[in-house]
Amino acid sequence: MSNEVLVMQPNEIEKVKTHYAQYKVERSAPGVIFAAKLSDTAITIYKSGKVMFQGNGASREASLWGGVSNNSMEKVVSGMTKGDTLPPNFSSFSVVGSDETGTGDYFGPITVAACFVRADQIEFIQELGVKDSKMLTDDVMRKMAPDLMATLTHSVLVLKNEQYNDIQGRGWSQGKIKALMHNQALKHVLNKLMPEKPEYILIDQFAERGIYYKHIKAEKEIIRENVLFSTKAEQLHVSVAAASIIARYAFLKEMDRLSEIANTTIPKGASAKVDEIASRIYLKHGETFLKSITKWHFANTQKAIRIANKKRF
């Protein structure tokens, strides 16, 4: 089923409503201000100014009103990505998406989430404001994530710092860690869905396909069927965008916990500010405690210790 979304001005929306008035139907979905149904196309107008065309005639009807559609944007984004070539109209399919966060942060865990968005859930998830988590604030994601988790079949994994440091110290790269977590999260979602299956699985690409599967070759169960990889995947299907928000929410909750036990606000990232806060924690709580809440192999560790040693003298 084709899916086209245009963003229109109020005067344009009034023209659309007039044009399809004879086909008007009642819709009680959140945010809907007008809906119409043709023989091969459903037209839905939202308070946000978005006009969605769904069905075999979606492209035909959307073309009557010009503008840039989601599918057109999808083609533009696809041209800027690396990875697999996605099927036409991929954004309208039923997909399990997966994403991770926390990999570049000195403090806190790595979190990976996977979630399933059915084709008939896409417009509702979009109306919740779901988009690439890099385009949303942490406060917004804290509010959105519980609704997504209550609505979507999902799995979220949190690799806390002590376990991360243990396996990293045994020679595991971040790539291997992430691959294992993605595979595990996808397994959990697919098991919850059985016997239903998604049309595709889309992984936000952090490694090429061959390297990804090399990382997890020792696993008993490896998810391979209909798996696609792409960078910027949050912009290609709402399932990955939702997964990125859920993963970020889990990361933020763990950062809240760490801030509480450290009795100071734990900063994100790996900046000079992070080094400064880490040095204070080192002086107050000691090396063992600092290691328990950080990714110890990061260069921030030695920087923080140097800062702490200067403060001592």
HELIX and SHEET records of a PDB file:
HELIX    1   1 PRO A   10  HIS A   19  1                                  10    
HELIX    2   2 ALA A   21  TYR A   23  5                                   3    
HELIX    3   3 ALA A   58  SER A   63  1                                   6    
HELIX    4   4 ASN A   70  GLY A   79  1                                  10    
HELIX    5   5 PHE A   90  SER A   92  5                                   3    
HELIX    6   6 ALA A  119  GLN A  121  5                                   3    
HELIX    7   7 ILE A  122  GLU A  127  1                                   6    
HELIX    8   8 SER A  133  MET A  135  5                                   3    
HELIX    9   9 ASP A  138  THR A  151  1                                  14    
HELIX   10  10 ASN A  161  GLY A  169  1                                   9    
HELIX   11  11 GLN A  174  LEU A  193  1                                  20    
HELIX   12  12 ARG A  209  HIS A  215  1                                   7    
HELIX   13  13 ALA A  233  GLN A  235  5                                   3    
HELIX   14  14 VAL A  238  ALA A  262  1                                  25    
HELIX   15  15 ALA A  272  HIS A  285  1                                  14    
HELIX   16  16 GLU A  287  SER A  292  1                                   6    
HELIX   17  17 ASN A  300  ARG A  312  1                                  13    
SHEET    1   A 4 ASN A   3  VAL A   7  0                                        
SHEET    2   A 4 LYS A  50  GLN A  54 -1                                        
SHEET    3   A 4 ALA A  42  TYR A  46 -1                                        
SHEET    4   A 4 VAL A  32  LYS A  37 -1                                        
SHEET    1   B 5 THR A 153  LEU A 159  0                                        
SHEET    2   B 5 ILE A 110  VAL A 117 -1                                        
SHEET    3   B 5 VAL A  95  THR A 101 -1                                        
SHEET    4   B 5 TYR A 200  ASP A 204  1                                        
SHEET    5   B 5 VAL A 227  SER A 230  1                                        
END                                                                             
